[in-house]
Amino acid sequence: MSDGEYVYDEATGEWVEAGAATDAASGAAADDGAVVVRDSVGNVLADGDQVTLIKDLTVKGAGQTLKRGTLIKSIRLTGDAQEIDCRYEGIKGLVLRAEFVRKR
């Protein structure tokens, strides 16, 4: 083992040598600088995709619960790799975490 520096790779969950870590391997950003957003099973999401909730979610401030299996149409990506912006009946400005959705 060498005494070099190590970096935690969030995509694989492993510690890798600092020289071996790259943006493409970590999945944080693509070559063109755009953020890559992945759903709960690893599918890449894009603007306009339809997603399904995989868990019941309580919406803060709306007093409403979105049930598992709810279809969300026409999502929009934000600058964050874990957040997607979407619309749903009666809820304005809904932002969901990508870990709670699955692409249809």
Secondary structure, DSSP 8 states (H G I E B T S, - for coil): -----EEEETTTTEEEETTT--HHHHTSB-TTS-B-EE-TTS-EE-TT--EEESS-EEETTTTEEE-TT-EE-S-EE-SSTTEEEEEETTEEEEEEEGGGEEE-
